[in-house]
Amino acid sequence: MNVVISNVILTGAVIAVGFVVLAWTQYRSSAYNKQYNEAMDANIARLKESLAFEYVFYDSDESELWAYLMNCGTIDEVAIQTVYVKNNTWFGTYTGSDISLKFLNGTFTQSLNMGEEGFLVLSSVGLVTGKGYSMRIVTGRGAAFEYLFVA
C-alpha cells in the first residue's frame, strides 16, 4: 500500500512540475514573440522611410549649411537624429539642438510627415568653398540617407 501511495505522490509531483515548466515556456515564448514583433515593426517602419535631398547649399558668409528635404516615404514622423558632414580631410557631427528642422514657411518642426518638405540648417559649419563633401542624415528610426555636394 505504501508503494502505491508513494507512486501517486511522485506522479502528482512530476505532473505539477510539468505544468510549471509548461507555463514558464509559454510565458517565455509569448515574451520572445512580442519582442520579435516589435523588432520587425521597427525594421519595417525604418524601411518605409525615405528622405529625398532636393537641394544643399553652403552659405560661406554665415558658415551655415542648408539642406532642403522631402519625405517621399510611406510613413509619417520622420525625425532627424544625427547629421554627419565629411570629406577626406574633415568630419563634423551634428545632433539635437545643432539641427534646426523647419517647414518651408519657416516654422520649426520635429519631423516630416509623408509628402512634407522642409529644410535643415547647420550653423558654424566650417567648409571650404569649392570642395566636395558628403552629408549623411540618420533618422530617429535608424534609416540613413546620403548626399554628395560641393560647398
Secondary structure, DSSP 8 states (H G I E B T S, - for coil): -HHHHHHHHHHHHHHHHHHHHHHHHHHHHHHHHHHHHHHHHHHHHHHH--EEEEEEEEETTTTEEEEEEEE-SS-S-EEEEEEEEE-SS-EEEEEGGGEEEEETTS-B-SEE-TT-EEEEEE-S----TT-EEEEEEEETTS-EEEEEEE-
